[in-house]
Amino acid sequence: MVKLIFMKVILDVKDDKASFFMELLKNFSFVKTKPLTKKDEFLEGLKESVEQVKLAKQGKIKLKSAEELLNEL
């Protein structure tokens, strides 16, 4: 029995280069491409936020306060 292992990668590509980059990736037989929808992007951001909260609870990172976030605006 062979178990296949895949790695998912999210890349940020400038809009003006995205179609070229997607076409390039489609030419590799070992790469499967799928553009993210807005919902996918939201869920990915949510997952990242939950992971940051977990790390903060474990004392591994320090989150910004609400005041720090407001000051960035």
Backbone as a printed PyTorch tensor [residue, N CA C, xyz], in Angstrom:
tensor([[[  0.8370,  -1.1790,   0.0000],
         [  0.0000,   0.0000,   0.0000],
         [  0.8810,   1.2420,   0.0000]],

        [[  0.6440,   2.1350,  -0.9300],
         [  1.4210,   3.3590,  -1.0320],
         [  0.5840,   4.5200,  -0.5210]],

        [[  1.1370,   5.2670,   0.4150],
         [  0.4350,   6.4390,   0.9380],
         [  1.0450,   7.6830,   0.3090]],

        [[  0.2170,   8.4420,  -0.3810],
         [  0.6890,   9.6690,  -1.0010],
         [  0.6030,  10.8140,   0.0010]],

        [[  1.6150,  11.6280,   0.0260],
         [  1.6540,  12.7740,   0.9230],
         [  1.7080,  14.0380,   0.0790]],

        [[  0.8400,  14.9750,   0.3870],
         [  0.7830,  16.2300,  -0.3410],
         [  1.0020,  17.3900,   0.6180]],

        [[  1.5630,  18.4520,   0.1110],
         [  1.7300,  19.6670,   0.8850],
         [  0.9260,  20.7630,   0.1990]],

        [[  0.1340,  21.4900,   0.9880],
         [ -0.6100,  22.6250,   0.4470],
         [  0.2020,  23.8870,   0.7100]],

        [[  0.2110,  24.7600,  -0.2870],
         [  0.9730,  25.9910,  -0.1900],
         [  0.0680,  27.1410,  -0.6240]],

        [[  0.0690,  28.2000,   0.1470],
         [ -0.6650,  29.4000,  -0.2390],
         [  0.3590,  30.4620,  -0.6040]],

        [[  0.2090,  31.0220,  -1.7710],
         [  1.1350,  32.0400,  -2.2650],
         [  0.3890,  33.3370,  -2.5180]],

        [[  1.0240,  34.4510,  -2.2210],
         [  0.4850,  35.7560,  -2.5950],
         [  1.1820,  36.1860,  -3.8690]],

        [[  0.3930,  36.3880,  -4.9200],
         [  0.9240,  36.7700,  -6.2270],
         [  0.2160,  38.0540,  -6.6570]],

        [[  0.9750,  39.0080,  -7.1630],
         [  0.3670,  40.2500,  -7.6290],
         [ -0.6710,  39.9430,  -8.6980]],

        [[ -1.7630,  40.7010,  -8.6790],
         [ -2.8710,  40.4640,  -9.6120],
         [ -2.4230,  40.4530, -11.0650]],

        [[ -1.5090,  41.3540, -11.4200],
         [ -1.1110,  41.4320, -12.8250],
         [ -0.2450,  40.2590, -13.2680]],

        [[  0.2380,  39.4450, -12.3280],
         [  1.0540,  38.2690, -12.6530],
         [  0.3240,  36.9520, -12.3710]],

        [[ -0.8600,  37.0270, -11.7870],
         [ -1.5630,  35.8230, -11.3350],
         [ -1.9000,  34.8720, -12.4770]],

        [[ -2.4370,  35.3780, -13.5720],
         [ -2.8290,  34.4770, -14.6560],
         [ -1.6090,  33.7830, -15.2610]],

        [[ -0.5040,  34.5060, -15.4030],
         [  0.7330,  33.8960, -15.9030],
         [  1.2100,  32.8070, -14.9470]],

        [[  1.1930,  33.1090, -13.6630],
         [  1.6830,  32.1640, -12.6680],
         [  0.8120,  30.9130, -12.6200]],

        [[ -0.5260,  31.0930, -12.6840],
         [ -1.4290,  29.9450, -12.6690],
         [ -1.2020,  29.0780, -13.9010]],

        [[ -1.0200,  29.7150, -15.0600],
         [ -0.7700,  28.9660, -16.2910],
         [  0.5380,  28.1850, -16.1880]],

        [[  1.5370,  28.7950, -15.5980],
         [  2.8250,  28.1340, -15.4000],
         [  2.6610,  26.8900, -14.5170]],

        [[  1.9610,  27.0310, -13.4180],
         [  1.7610,  25.9010, -12.5050],
         [  0.9610,  24.7720, -13.1400]],

        [[  0.0040,  25.1150, -13.9870],
         [ -0.8190,  24.0900, -14.6460],
         [  0.0090,  23.1920, -15.5580]],

        [[  1.1770,  23.6560, -15.9710],
         [  2.0340,  22.8720, -16.8560],
         [  2.8580,  21.8160, -16.1210]],

        [[  2.8160,  21.8250, -14.8060],
         [  3.5020,  20.7990, -14.0140],
         [  2.4930,  19.7040, -13.6820]],

        [[  2.7680,  18.4890, -14.1120],
         [  1.8260,  17.3940, -13.8940],
         [  1.6480,  17.0600, -12.4120]],

        [[  2.5960,  17.4210, -11.5870],
         [  2.5500,  17.0810, -10.1670],
         [  1.9300,  18.1870,  -9.3130]],

        [[  1.4540,  19.2610,  -9.9560],
         [  0.8560,  20.3830,  -9.2260],
         [ -0.6240,  20.4850,  -9.5860]],

        [[ -1.4520,  20.5930,  -8.5610],
         [ -2.8780,  20.7980,  -8.7450],
         [ -3.1830,  22.2280,  -8.2820]],

        [[ -3.8170,  23.0220,  -9.1220],
         [ -4.0780,  24.4180,  -8.7650],
         [ -5.5660,  24.6520,  -8.5710]],

        [[ -5.8640,  25.5870,  -7.6790],
         [ -7.2370,  25.9990,  -7.4460],
         [ -7.1960,  27.3860,  -6.8190]],

        [[ -7.6690,  28.3950,  -7.5360],
         [ -7.6920,  29.7340,  -6.9390],
         [ -8.6230,  29.7530,  -5.7300]],

        [[ -8.2710,  30.5170,  -4.7190],
         [ -9.0980,  30.6310,  -3.5260],
         [-10.2410,  31.5980,  -3.7590]],

        [[-11.3950,  31.2520,  -3.2350],
         [-12.5270,  32.1670,  -3.2640],
         [-12.4090,  33.0900,  -2.0530]],

        [[-13.2250,  34.1050,  -1.9960],
         [-13.2260,  35.0120,  -0.8310],
         [-13.5440,  34.2330,   0.4370]],

        [[-14.4440,  33.2450,   0.3200],
         [-14.7920,  32.4210,   1.4770],
         [-13.5680,  31.6240,   1.9430]],

        [[-12.8230,  31.0580,   0.9930],
         [-11.6120,  30.3060,   1.3270],
         [-10.6020,  31.2070,   2.0350]],

        [[-10.4450,  32.4280,   1.5160],
         [ -9.5000,  33.3710,   2.1190],
         [ -9.9220,  33.7160,   3.5370]],

        [[-11.2390,  33.9260,   3.7420],
         [-11.7500,  34.2370,   5.0700],
         [-11.4850,  33.0900,   6.0380]],

        [[-11.7920,  31.8610,   5.6030],
         [-11.6010,  30.6930,   6.4660],
         [-10.1280,  30.4790,   6.7930]],

        [[ -9.2460,  30.7280,   5.8170],
         [ -7.8140,  30.5850,   6.0590],
         [ -7.3480,  31.6060,   7.1020]],

        [[ -7.8420,  32.8250,   6.9890],
         [ -7.5120,  33.8580,   7.9710],
         [ -8.0370,  33.5160,   9.3480]],

        [[ -9.2350,  32.9490,   9.3920],
         [ -9.8320,  32.5440,  10.6630],
         [ -9.0050,  31.4390,  11.3160]],

        [[ -8.5740,  30.4580,  10.5200],
         [ -7.7350,  29.3740,  11.0470],
         [ -6.4360,  29.9330,  11.6240]],

        [[ -5.8470,  30.8810,  10.9050],
         [ -4.6060,  31.4890,  11.3660],
         [ -4.8270,  32.2310,  12.6870]],

        [[ -5.9510,  32.9170,  12.8020],
         [ -6.2750,  33.6490,  14.0320],
         [ -6.4430,  32.7010,  15.2090]],

        [[ -7.1460,  31.5990,  14.9800],
         [ -7.3520,  30.6030,  16.0460],
         [ -6.0030,  30.0320,  16.4900]],

        [[ -5.1230,  29.7640,  15.5370],
         [ -3.7890,  29.2430,  15.8690],
         [ -3.0060,  30.2530,  16.7000]],

        [[ -3.1230,  31.5320,  16.3660],
         [ -2.4220,  32.5650,  17.1350],
         [ -2.9590,  32.6530,  18.5620]],

        [[ -4.2710,  32.5100,  18.7290],
         [ -4.8600,  32.5310,  20.0690],
         [ -4.3500,  31.3400,  20.8780]],

        [[ -4.2870,  30.1600,  20.2530],
         [ -3.7620,  28.9710,  20.9430],
         [ -2.3230,  29.2040,  21.4020]],

        [[ -1.4960,  29.7600,  20.5130],
         [ -0.0970,  30.0280,  20.8570],
         [  0.0020,  31.0570,  21.9730]],

        [[ -0.8810,  32.0490,  21.9560],
         [ -0.8810,  33.0710,  23.0110],
         [ -1.2600,  32.4600,  24.3520]],

        [[ -2.2520,  31.5700,  24.3490],
         [ -2.6640,  30.9040,  25.5920],
         [ -1.5450,  30.0400,  26.1550]],

        [[ -0.7180,  29.4870,  25.2700],
         [  0.4130,  28.6670,  25.7000],
         [  1.6110,  29.5250,  26.1050]],

        [[  1.4960,  30.8450,  25.9190],
         [  2.5820,  31.7610,  26.2680],
         [  3.7010,  31.7970,  25.2440]],

        [[  3.4530,  31.2750,  24.0550],
         [  4.5010,  31.2260,  23.0350],
         [  4.5970,  32.5120,  22.2270]],

        [[  3.4910,  33.2650,  22.1420],
         [  3.5100,  34.5630,  21.4680],
         [  2.6880,  35.5480,  22.2870]],

        [[  2.9000,  36.8390,  22.0350],
         [  2.1300,  37.8740,  22.7040],
         [  1.2730,  38.5700,  21.6570]],

        [[ -0.0440,  38.5810,  21.9090],
         [ -0.9610,  39.2310,  20.9830],
         [ -1.0110,  40.7300,  21.2600]],

        [[ -1.3800,  41.5120,  20.2460],
         [ -1.5320,  42.9540,  20.4050],
         [ -2.8130,  43.2320,  21.1730]],

        [[ -2.7860,  44.3090,  21.9490],
         [ -3.9960,  44.7290,  22.6490],
         [ -4.9160,  45.4430,  21.6620]],

        [[ -6.1700,  45.6330,  22.0700],
         [ -7.1220,  46.3560,  21.2290],
         [ -6.6260,  47.7750,  20.9760]],

        [[ -6.0190,  48.3760,  21.9790],
         [ -5.4830,  49.7330,  21.8210],
         [ -4.3760,  49.7680,  20.7650]],

        [[ -3.4900,  48.7730,  20.7710],
         [ -2.4180,  48.6940,  19.7680],
         [ -2.9800,  48.5360,  18.3580]],

        [[ -4.0360,  47.7160,  18.2440],
         [ -4.6710,  47.5230,  16.9390],
         [ -5.3130,  48.8200,  16.4440]],

        [[ -5.9850,  49.5420,  17.3230],
         [ -6.6090,  50.8060,  16.9480],
         [ -5.5710,  51.8550,  16.5610]],

        [[ -4.4380,  51.8420,  17.2270],
         [ -3.3860,  52.8060,  16.9230],
         [ -2.7980,  52.5610,  15.5290]],

        [[ -2.8640,  51.3260,  15.0330],
         [ -2.3700,  51.0190,  13.7090],
         [ -3.2480,  51.6070,  12.6120]],

        [[ -4.5080,  51.8430,  12.9430],
         [ -5.4340,  52.4150,  11.9680],
         [ -5.1380,  53.8710,  11.8420]]])
